[in-house]
Amino acid sequence: DAMVIQNPRYQVTQFGKPVTLSCSQTLNHNVMYWYQQKSSQAPKLLFHYYDKDFNNEADTPDNFQSRRPNTSFCFLDIRSPGLGDAAMYLCATSRGGGREGYNEQFFGPGTRLTVL
Amino acid sequence: AQSVTQLGSHVSVSEGALVLLRCNYSSSVPPYLFWYVQYPNQGLQLLLKYTSAATLVKGINGFEAEFKKSETSFHLTKPSAHMSDAAEYFCAVSRPGYSTLTFGKGTMLLVSP
């Protein structure tokens, strides 16, 4: 089945220790998104890639970076995690273009990040 | 700018009762509208979407929603709740030509026996 895969599902890191979260997709979608979701809140878009074009949300902290080496993979790097960065991180994909039928986003299961 | 308002952070129903989750949107252009469901420690799953075709949209698991432009609403309904429907539900809006979504704050649906 075509899908969005996130690894690991649970990640524990220490305060200030860099961490990388991984997302891969078999849908061959143009657009990949990273969201941060804190407890009982809506997902908050951090950034997205339209093919290789990187789009950063204005309020995404500099501490968060992303890489998309190819169509299938996208990484979220947190350079110096703080306690406030503990959250669920969701990866999503869409075909892109914004045309009818192209906006639907497909989500991975998420990675729950704990910062000690 | 677009926004979504979901009325009620929690909705409680009995098994077999009608489910009604409210969503109102604000958009300067005709919107695309979505309902997603999230089970604990899972990603979001699309329930249904409105993309300017039929105003009554049927989705998975017996859910449906009606787009009402005059009321700027896109409420989610299900005639008979099942225990397995207990989850968090998010309404989201986007606009033609853009792929990003704006989510509402979510409504937690609680189903009691």
Boltz contact constraints between the chains, C-beta under 6 A:
constraints:
  - contact:
      token1: [A, 31]
      token2: [B, 99]
      max_distance: 6.0
  - contact:
      token1: [A, 42]
      token2: [B, 103]
      max_distance: 6.0
  - contact:
      token1: [A, 42]
      token2: [B, 105]
      max_distance: 6.0
  - contact:
      token1: [A, 42]
      token2: [B, 106]
      max_distance: 6.0
  - contact:
      token1: [A, 43]
      token2: [B, 103]
      max_distance: 6.0
  - contact:
      token1: [A, 90]
      token2: [B, 43]
      max_distance: 6.0
  - contact:
      token1: [A, 94]
      token2: [B, 99]
      max_distance: 6.0
  - contact:
      token1: [A, 96]
      token2: [B, 99]
      max_distance: 6.0
  - contact:
      token1: [A, 98]
      token2: [B, 96]
      max_distance: 6.0
  - contact:
      token1: [A, 98]
      token2: [B, 97]
      max_distance: 6.0
  - contact:
      token1: [A, 98]
      token2: [B, 98]
      max_distance: 6.0
  - contact:
      token1: [A, 98]
      token2: [B, 99]
      max_distance: 6.0
  - contact:
      token1: [A, 100]
      token2: [B, 51]
      max_distance: 6.0
  - contact:
      token1: [A, 103]
      token2: [B, 32]
      max_distance: 6.0
  - contact:
      token1: [A, 103]
      token2: [B, 94]
      max_distance: 6.0
  - contact:
      token1: [A, 103]
      token2: [B, 99]
      max_distance: 6.0
  - contact:
      token1: [A, 104]
      token2: [B, 46]
      max_distance: 6.0
  - contact:
      token1: [A, 107]
      token2: [B, 43]
      max_distance: 6.0
  - contact:
      token1: [A, 107]
      token2: [B, 44]
      max_distance: 6.0
  - contact:
      token1: [A, 108]
      token2: [B, 43]
      max_distance: 6.0
  - contact:
      token1: [A, 109]
      token2: [B, 42]
      max_distance: 6.0
  - contact:
      token1: [A, 109]
      token2: [B, 43]
      max_distance: 6.0
  - contact:
      token1: [A, 110]
      token2: [B, 43]
      max_distance: 6.0
